[in-house]
Each structure stands twice: as C-alpha cells, then as structure tokens.
Amino acid sequence: MTYTVSLPDEGLPAGAAVRFCLNGLAEENRVGEVQDPSGRASVTLDRGHLTFNRGEAHTIHAIYTDPAAPTEWQGSVTTTVTQRELAWDISQLSASRAENGTMDPPAVYGMLEISGVFPEDEVFLRYDGLSAPQFSDAMPRREELTLIVQQGRLTGDEADNYRLPQHPPVVTGEIKPVAMQPVEHPQDGENDYALQIETGVSTVPEALKDHGALNTPDKIQEAMKAQVSSEPQTETEQYVVYDVTLMVSPDGGETWEAADEGNFPAEGLTVVLPYPQGTAADTHFFTVAHMFTKELNGRRPGEIEMPPVTRTADGIRFVVTGLSPIAVGWTEVISSSGASSGGSDRNPQEESYLLWSEVANQVRAAAAGETVTADARGEDRMPFFVMEALGGVQDVTLYVQWDGEEEIVLTSSSALRPEAGRIYYRLSDLAALTPTVQPQPSVS
C-alpha cells in the first residue's frame, strides 16, 4: 500500500521535511526515511507493516516540518487489514482401506497443505492429526469424506494475516475389493491357508511409515510401477498392484487371521494371480515385483525382488519369500507377422517365447492320436507351459527337434506333473526321458 501527500512544487523553505509514522507520532513509529518534499512525498507499506489487528484500523500519519515555523502540519489516513482466507491443498492425501465387511473409517495418509500464501510470506500449517469418518456402506466403493483436522493452526512471521479455510477438507475415500484364494502350505496340514488378495494398496505397513519415499499407498504403488516398467521385457505403462496377505484358519475356515513369520513356508510361497483383464498366457509377457515390508532373509523393508514368472492356465505363477505389495506388469507379445501395438522388433527372448507359445497352442488343438513337431534348434530349454499343455490333452505326441543327436519325444501320458516354481525344462534333461518309440514317419 502506498500513501502519497502532495506539496507545492516551489516556495518550500530550506530544511523542510516530511516523515511518515504508523499508529503513532513518536520516532519509533516512523516508517521509511525522512523525505525532502518536492511536489510530493510517499511511503509504501507492505504486509510486514500492515498486519491483521483484530479488526482495528491502522493510521498512517504524514508530518510536515518547517524549521522556520513553530508548529507541524499533519495529515492522516486509516486502513483496516482483513485476514486472507487460505485454501486446503489435498493433493498429497489419500484415505483408503481394504474391504472387511464393515463401514469402518479408512486411514488417512500423506500431508495436508495450504495454498494461497503470498510467496514472500512465511506461513505454515500445523496440526496434531487427521482422521476420516466411516463410510456409508461396507461394499467396495469410492466416497467423498470430510476430514477432521485436529488442532489445525497457522504459524510463521506473517501467520496473523491469514486464516484457515472456513470449511474442513474433503477427500475421496476408497474401500478396495478383496478376494480370498485357497493355498496349500507344504509343511502344515492341520490348518487351512488362503491368500487375501487386495486390488491396489490401501495400507502402509508399519515398517514403511517412517520411510519418506514409501509412507503412503500411492508412493508404494508408484515405486512398484517404476520397478516393473524398468524391466526390458515389460517397458510399459500397463500394470496392476496387489496387496497380498497370507491368512490362516485353525477352525476349517470359520475364522481367519493374518499368518505370522512362523507360518510362512521356509522355501517360499507359490502365488497364482489371475491374468489382468485383456491379457493371456500366450499373448503377453509378464514381470512380477514383490516389495519386502519386514526384515526377512537378509532383505530390508522397501527392497524389491523380481521372482521368475510362469504362465499357467490358471494365471501368473511365481514363488515369493514374503508377501504384501506385489506388482504385475505386462506387454503384448509380437505376432509372427510382426504386427502388434508393441512394435515389430523382437528380441531373442520374445522370439523364443513366441516359438513355444505356438507349440503349446498346437498341442492344445491336437486331437487324440495326432502329433506335433517343434523345430527348437538353437533352443536349450522348453517353458513349463508347453509341458502343461501336453499333460492337458489325451494321446498326443510332441516331437522336439533340437541340437542334440536324437529327437526328443514327449507323450501326453508321460508329461511331467506341475512343480511349484518350475519355469523351464532343459532340453538335455528331457532327452533323457524320451521313451523308446518308433521314429516319426516321414511324409513324402
């Protein structure tokens, strides 16, 4: 704010001066320098001078002094400062929880901020806590929730010039869906086990709450996305994150509780996740990332492991040494013609996968008594899903031409049974299993 007084351009005596004072005439009330008047004098007051005064007016005085005159001349103006109302910044907040059959309120994660403070002012929001009300229904949903800000207040040098928003902040709360999937425990035959699979992440594990880069569900999901997207096989924006918990029931499934470390299989747990919508075993590559949320097997909370992935008829199978957040990323397999949204250049891994995918499809399509021939020269291993396809049909024989001396012969009846964690079979090992059969008749 600038206050200006006008004076004659000429005729002022030598030594005449104008000074400005705020809320009083004493020297300690002076603002700005004493000025030599030459037509006009002015003073500019910023928010450091004009602060909120609980509704009372500020008075700005202009005092003209003539050394030859016995008195001073004064002029004044008053102004009232009102507080600037700020706005809530909820961009860092989230409120979510997993489905549990109740309308219980979600946890609130992230920092509540304010907006509307002038850049040169130092004003900060402080509060003792944030909480959300319960949902209006127990089913998975997204719902607007009005937060409770506990002891919200402004601090800082210019805090008195501002006030908090009149209405409390509102965020979109979410109940994320949960599915239960039975799972076998290799060492415990007395209790029932199941995987509780939540789509998305709604809760921050205790060990990550003080981890600045992973202390909200959104940060965890972004870290998982970055990991699966950085893998050469799935450089993609297509991904989904699950929060997986191992549950144990001692009473035949009547009640369930989260398993502790003592319940977790020593050799790891085999997890099968459904294929994401629009994907399938023979049409997409998949990458899985698992984030540790406790210290386990020398790994610290926040570290990520990348378990090998097996594509099965039931879903994406992999073995992890812990649970909690699991991300799945995928990219489309390029077709034989090279036409695909993923491009036309295939790396050796894609070429190999495409070859065996076509073999598996031929096996599945074969009728009883038919044979399928795979030209696998240059390959040294066969993916698990080919053996699985062979075991799923009746009376089909698979001939594998490879770099060994003898052709590998595999039959439906001799197909190996599924093994947890199995990804590939070495062709040299399969050659040793080849039964004594008549050579495949040549067709002229």
JOHU-V789043 format. One record per residue. N is the residue number from 1. RES is the residue in one letter. PHI is phi in whole degrees, -180 to 180 (none if undefined). PSI is psi as a letter, one per 30 degrees, with the letter a starting at -180 (NA if undefined). NEAR is the number of other ideal C-beta (glycine too) atoms within 8 Angstrom. Layout:
n = {N | N}
res = {RES | RES}
phi = {PHI | PHI}
psi = {PSI | PSI}
near = {NEAR | NEAR}
This chain:
n = {1 | 2 | 3 | 4 | 5 | 6 | 7 | 8 | 9 | 10 | 11 | 12 | 13 | 14 | 15 | 16 | 17 | 18 | 19 | 20 | 21 | 22 | 23 | 24 | 25 | 26 | 27 | 28 | 29 | 30 | 31 | 32 | 33 | 34 | 35 | 36 | 37 | 38 | 39 | 40 | 41 | 42 | 43 | 44 | 45 | 46 | 47 | 48 | 49 | 50 | 51 | 52 | 53 | 54 | 55 | 56 | 57 | 58 | 59 | 60 | 61 | 62 | 63 | 64 | 65 | 66 | 67 | 68 | 69 | 70 | 71 | 72 | 73 | 74 | 75 | 76 | 77 | 78 | 79 | 80 | 81 | 82 | 83 | 84 | 85 | 86 | 87 | 88 | 89 | 90 | 91 | 92 | 93 | 94 | 95 | 96 | 97 | 98 | 99 | 100 | 101 | 102 | 103 | 104 | 105 | 106 | 107 | 108 | 109 | 110 | 111 | 112 | 113 | 114 | 115 | 116 | 117 | 118 | 119 | 120 | 121 | 122 | 123 | 124 | 125 | 126 | 127 | 128 | 129 | 130 | 131 | 132 | 133 | 134 | 135 | 136 | 137 | 138 | 139 | 140 | 141 | 142 | 143 | 144 | 145 | 146 | 147 | 148 | 149 | 150 | 151 | 152 | 153 | 154 | 155 | 156 | 157 | 158 | 159 | 160 | 161 | 162 | 163 | 164 | 165 | 166 | 167 | 168 | 169 | 170 | 171 | 172 | 173 | 174 | 175 | 176 | 177 | 178 | 179 | 180 | 181 | 182 | 183 | 184 | 185 | 186 | 187 | 188 | 189 | 190 | 191 | 192 | 193 | 194 | 195 | 196 | 197 | 198 | 199 | 200 | 201 | 202 | 203 | 204 | 205 | 206 | 207 | 208 | 209 | 210 | 211 | 212 | 213 | 214 | 215 | 216 | 217 | 218 | 219 | 220 | 221 | 222 | 223 | 224 | 225 | 226 | 227 | 228 | 229 | 230 | 231 | 232 | 233 | 234 | 235 | 236 | 237 | 238 | 239 | 240 | 241 | 242 | 243 | 244 | 245 | 246 | 247 | 248 | 249 | 250 | 251 | 252 | 253 | 254 | 255 | 256 | 257 | 258 | 259 | 260 | 261 | 262 | 263 | 264 | 265 | 266 | 267 | 268 | 269 | 270 | 271 | 272 | 273 | 274 | 275 | 276 | 277 | 278 | 279 | 280 | 281 | 282 | 283 | 284 | 285 | 286 | 287 | 288 | 289 | 290 | 291 | 292 | 293 | 294 | 295 | 296 | 297 | 298 | 299 | 300 | 301 | 302 | 303 | 304 | 305 | 306 | 307 | 308 | 309 | 310 | 311 | 312 | 313 | 314 | 315 | 316 | 317 | 318 | 319 | 320 | 321 | 322 | 323 | 324 | 325 | 326 | 327 | 328 | 329 | 330 | 331 | 332 | 333 | 334 | 335 | 336 | 337 | 338 | 339 | 340 | 341 | 342 | 343 | 344 | 345 | 346 | 347 | 348 | 349 | 350 | 351 | 352 | 353 | 354 | 355 | 356 | 357 | 358 | 359 | 360 | 361 | 362 | 363 | 364 | 365 | 366 | 367 | 368 | 369 | 370 | 371 | 372 | 373 | 374 | 375 | 376 | 377 | 378 | 379 | 380 | 381 | 382 | 383 | 384 | 385 | 386 | 387 | 388 | 389 | 390 | 391 | 392 | 393 | 394 | 395 | 396 | 397 | 398 | 399 | 400 | 401 | 402 | 403 | 404 | 405 | 406 | 407 | 408 | 409 | 410 | 411 | 412 | 413 | 414 | 415 | 416 | 417 | 418 | 419 | 420 | 421 | 422 | 423 | 424 | 425 | 426 | 427 | 428 | 429 | 430 | 431 | 432 | 433 | 434 | 435 | 436 | 437 | 438 | 439 | 440 | 441 | 442 | 443 | 444}
res = {M | T | Y | T | V | S | L | P | D | E | G | L | P | A | G | A | A | V | R | F | C | L | N | G | L | A | E | E | N | R | V | G | E | V | Q | D | P | S | G | R | A | S | V | T | L | D | R | G | H | L | T | F | N | R | G | E | A | H | T | I | H | A | I | Y | T | D | P | A | A | P | T | E | W | Q | G | S | V | T | T | T | V | T | Q | R | E | L | A | W | D | I | S | Q | L | S | A | S | R | A | E | N | G | T | M | D | P | P | A | V | Y | G | M | L | E | I | S | G | V | F | P | E | D | E | V | F | L | R | Y | D | G | L | S | A | P | Q | F | S | D | A | M | P | R | R | E | E | L | T | L | I | V | Q | Q | G | R | L | T | G | D | E | A | D | N | Y | R | L | P | Q | H | P | P | V | V | T | G | E | I | K | P | V | A | M | Q | P | V | E | H | P | Q | D | G | E | N | D | Y | A | L | Q | I | E | T | G | V | S | T | V | P | E | A | L | K | D | H | G | A | L | N | T | P | D | K | I | Q | E | A | M | K | A | Q | V | S | S | E | P | Q | T | E | T | E | Q | Y | V | V | Y | D | V | T | L | M | V | S | P | D | G | G | E | T | W | E | A | A | D | E | G | N | F | P | A | E | G | L | T | V | V | L | P | Y | P | Q | G | T | A | A | D | T | H | F | F | T | V | A | H | M | F | T | K | E | L | N | G | R | R | P | G | E | I | E | M | P | P | V | T | R | T | A | D | G | I | R | F | V | V | T | G | L | S | P | I | A | V | G | W | T | E | V | I | S | S | S | G | A | S | S | G | G | S | D | R | N | P | Q | E | E | S | Y | L | L | W | S | E | V | A | N | Q | V | R | A | A | A | A | G | E | T | V | T | A | D | A | R | G | E | D | R | M | P | F | F | V | M | E | A | L | G | G | V | Q | D | V | T | L | Y | V | Q | W | D | G | E | E | E | I | V | L | T | S | S | S | A | L | R | P | E | A | G | R | I | Y | Y | R | L | S | D | L | A | A | L | T | P | T | V | Q | P | Q | P | S | V | S}
phi = {none | -114 | -113 | -124 | -118 | -101 | -134 | -60 | -72 | -134 | 89 | -78 | -71 | -63 | 89 | -65 | -151 | -128 | -127 | -119 | -132 | -119 | 60 | 152 | -108 | -72 | -61 | -69 | -92 | -68 | -124 | 78 | -91 | -66 | -113 | -87 | -70 | -144 | 99 | -161 | -139 | -149 | -141 | -111 | -110 | -101 | -70 | -72 | -95 | -97 | -107 | -62 | -122 | 54 | 88 | -81 | -80 | -95 | -116 | -107 | -107 | -115 | -118 | -100 | -119 | -117 | -60 | -89 | -109 | -78 | -125 | -107 | -106 | -128 | -139 | -150 | -145 | -116 | -148 | -114 | -99 | -105 | -73 | -85 | -80 | -90 | -121 | -77 | -112 | -104 | -63 | -99 | -98 | -146 | -140 | -155 | -160 | -82 | -62 | -142 | 83 | -123 | -101 | -52 | -68 | -85 | -76 | -109 | -119 | 98 | -111 | -84 | -123 | -125 | -133 | 110 | -78 | -63 | -55 | -83 | -94 | -107 | -137 | -132 | -93 | -127 | -155 | -93 | 174 | -128 | -144 | -120 | -78 | -74 | -77 | -86 | -154 | -90 | -77 | -53 | -169 | -119 | -148 | -73 | -125 | -89 | -80 | -104 | -97 | -87 | 54 | -70 | -158 | -107 | -130 | 120 | -60 | -106 | -61 | -65 | -84 | -128 | -138 | -69 | -57 | -67 | -109 | -69 | -71 | -124 | -126 | -91 | -86 | -140 | -103 | -90 | -68 | -131 | -124 | -107 | -126 | -58 | -145 | -90 | -102 | -67 | -110 | -122 | -99 | -91 | -101 | -93 | -126 | -153 | -97 | -92 | -111 | -101 | -80 | 96 | -122 | -114 | -130 | -95 | -59 | -55 | -70 | -107 | -65 | -100 | -91 | -54 | -88 | -138 | -96 | -138 | -57 | -64 | -66 | -63 | -65 | -67 | -65 | -67 | -61 | -61 | -69 | -71 | -75 | -84 | -72 | -55 | -73 | -134 | -73 | -153 | -93 | -93 | -161 | -142 | -117 | -120 | -110 | -111 | -126 | -82 | -110 | -128 | -128 | -88 | -125 | 72 | 95 | -70 | -131 | -132 | -144 | -65 | -73 | -99 | -61 | -68 | -87 | -78 | -58 | -63 | -89 | 103 | -118 | -83 | -115 | -121 | -106 | -64 | -64 | -57 | -54 | 88 | -121 | -156 | -61 | -97 | -119 | -142 | -90 | -131 | -128 | -120 | -127 | -125 | -100 | -76 | -116 | -142 | -71 | -155 | 52 | 81 | -101 | -101 | -56 | 98 | -74 | -124 | -110 | -121 | -72 | -61 | -115 | -116 | -91 | -125 | -65 | -89 | 153 | -87 | -113 | -159 | -117 | -123 | -100 | -169 | -120 | 81 | -63 | -133 | -113 | -123 | -114 | -148 | -144 | -75 | -75 | -75 | -71 | -59 | -80 | 86 | -91 | -170 | -66 | -83 | 116 | -119 | -94 | -114 | -88 | -56 | -65 | -66 | -60 | -65 | -64 | -63 | -57 | -72 | -63 | -67 | -63 | -61 | -65 | -65 | -64 | -64 | -85 | -72 | -89 | -57 | 90 | -88 | -123 | -129 | -114 | -115 | -89 | -109 | -64 | 97 | -97 | -121 | -154 | -122 | -63 | -59 | -68 | -71 | -63 | -65 | -63 | -66 | -72 | -96 | -122 | -110 | 56 | -119 | -114 | -111 | -103 | -114 | -87 | -140 | -85 | -78 | -71 | -111 | -67 | -84 | -121 | -125 | -119 | -58 | -70 | -103 | -60 | -71 | -74 | -59 | -124 | -62 | 84 | -70 | -117 | -135 | -117 | -70 | -63 | -64 | -72 | -69 | -62 | -71 | -93 | -62 | -74 | -81 | -134 | -70 | -58 | -63 | -64 | -81 | -114 | -97}
psi = {k | k | k | k | k | k | l | k | f | l | g | k | l | k | f | k | l | k | l | k | l | j | h | l | f | l | e | f | f | k | k | a | l | k | k | j | k | i | e | l | k | l | k | k | k | a | f | f | e | j | l | k | h | h | f | k | l | k | k | k | k | k | k | k | k | j | f | f | k | f | l | l | k | l | l | l | k | l | k | k | k | l | k | k | k | l | l | k | j | g | f | g | k | l | j | l | l | l | k | g | g | l | g | k | l | l | l | k | l | a | k | k | l | l | l | f | k | k | e | f | k | j | k | k | k | k | l | f | l | k | l | l | l | l | l | f | l | f | l | k | l | k | k | k | k | j | l | j | j | k | h | k | l | k | l | l | e | g | e | f | f | l | l | l | k | e | k | l | l | k | l | j | l | k | j | k | k | k | k | k | j | k | k | k | k | f | f | j | g | e | l | k | l | l | k | j | j | k | j | l | k | f | k | k | l | e | f | f | f | g | j | e | f | g | g | l | e | e | e | e | e | e | e | e | e | e | e | f | f | f | k | e | f | h | i | l | g | j | l | k | k | l | j | k | k | k | k | k | k | f | h | g | g | e | l | k | l | k | k | a | f | f | f | k | k | e | g | l | k | k | k | j | k | l | k | l | k | g | l | l | e | g | f | k | k | k | k | k | k | k | k | k | g | l | k | k | h | g | k | l | k | f | l | k | l | i | k | k | k | k | k | l | f | f | a | k | k | l | k | l | g | l | b | b | k | k | k | k | l | l | l | k | k | k | l | e | f | g | j | l | f | f | a | f | k | k | l | e | e | e | e | e | e | e | e | f | e | e | e | e | e | e | e | e | f | k | l | k | f | l | l | k | k | k | j | g | k | f | l | g | l | k | l | e | f | e | e | e | e | e | f | g | l | k | h | k | k | k | k | j | k | a | f | l | e | k | k | k | k | k | l | e | f | g | k | k | l | k | k | k | f | k | e | l | k | k | e | e | e | e | e | f | f | k | l | j | l | k | l | k | k | l | k | NA}
near = {7 | 7 | 12 | 7 | 11 | 5 | 12 | 6 | 5 | 4 | 3 | 9 | 7 | 4 | 7 | 12 | 10 | 14 | 11 | 14 | 13 | 12 | 6 | 8 | 7 | 6 | 4 | 5 | 11 | 9 | 9 | 8 | 3 | 6 | 9 | 5 | 12 | 7 | 7 | 9 | 11 | 8 | 10 | 8 | 11 | 7 | 9 | 5 | 8 | 9 | 10 | 8 | 9 | 4 | 4 | 6 | 7 | 12 | 9 | 14 | 13 | 13 | 12 | 14 | 9 | 10 | 8 | 5 | 5 | 2 | 4 | 6 | 7 | 9 | 8 | 8 | 7 | 8 | 9 | 9 | 10 | 5 | 9 | 8 | 10 | 14 | 8 | 10 | 9 | 10 | 5 | 9 | 14 | 11 | 14 | 14 | 12 | 11 | 11 | 8 | 4 | 5 | 7 | 8 | 10 | 14 | 10 | 12 | 12 | 9 | 5 | 15 | 10 | 14 | 8 | 8 | 10 | 6 | 4 | 3 | 12 | 6 | 14 | 8 | 10 | 8 | 11 | 4 | 6 | 11 | 9 | 13 | 7 | 6 | 13 | 5 | 7 | 9 | 6 | 6 | 8 | 5 | 10 | 7 | 14 | 8 | 15 | 9 | 10 | 9 | 8 | 8 | 8 | 13 | 7 | 9 | 6 | 14 | 10 | 7 | 12 | 15 | 7 | 11 | 10 | 4 | 3 | 8 | 11 | 8 | 13 | 8 | 14 | 14 | 15 | 14 | 8 | 11 | 6 | 10 | 8 | 7 | 11 | 5 | 10 | 6 | 5 | 8 | 3 | 4 | 9 | 9 | 15 | 13 | 13 | 14 | 12 | 15 | 8 | 12 | 10 | 14 | 10 | 12 | 10 | 5 | 10 | 13 | 8 | 5 | 10 | 5 | 7 | 11 | 11 | 11 | 13 | 9 | 10 | 15 | 13 | 8 | 12 | 16 | 12 | 8 | 12 | 15 | 12 | 6 | 11 | 5 | 9 | 15 | 8 | 9 | 4 | 8 | 14 | 7 | 14 | 13 | 15 | 13 | 11 | 15 | 13 | 12 | 14 | 7 | 6 | 5 | 7 | 5 | 6 | 9 | 7 | 8 | 10 | 6 | 6 | 4 | 11 | 10 | 8 | 5 | 5 | 9 | 11 | 10 | 13 | 10 | 10 | 7 | 10 | 9 | 4 | 3 | 9 | 6 | 10 | 8 | 7 | 11 | 11 | 12 | 13 | 13 | 13 | 15 | 14 | 15 | 10 | 9 | 7 | 9 | 5 | 3 | 10 | 6 | 11 | 11 | 8 | 11 | 10 | 9 | 9 | 7 | 11 | 13 | 10 | 13 | 5 | 6 | 8 | 14 | 11 | 11 | 12 | 12 | 9 | 12 | 11 | 12 | 14 | 17 | 17 | 15 | 15 | 14 | 12 | 10 | 14 | 13 | 8 | 5 | 4 | 8 | 6 | 10 | 4 | 7 | 6 | 7 | 5 | 8 | 7 | 5 | 7 | 12 | 9 | 9 | 11 | 13 | 11 | 14 | 12 | 9 | 13 | 14 | 10 | 9 | 14 | 9 | 5 | 10 | 5 | 7 | 5 | 8 | 9 | 12 | 9 | 11 | 5 | 13 | 7 | 4 | 10 | 7 | 8 | 12 | 12 | 12 | 13 | 13 | 12 | 13 | 12 | 14 | 11 | 7 | 12 | 5 | 8 | 16 | 11 | 15 | 12 | 14 | 9 | 12 | 5 | 8 | 2 | 6 | 10 | 12 | 11 | 13 | 13 | 11 | 5 | 8 | 11 | 8 | 5 | 8 | 6 | 6 | 9 | 9 | 8 | 8 | 11 | 8 | 15 | 8 | 8 | 13 | 11 | 6 | 9 | 11 | 7 | 2 | 8 | 4 | 5 | 8 | 5 | 4 | 3 | 2}
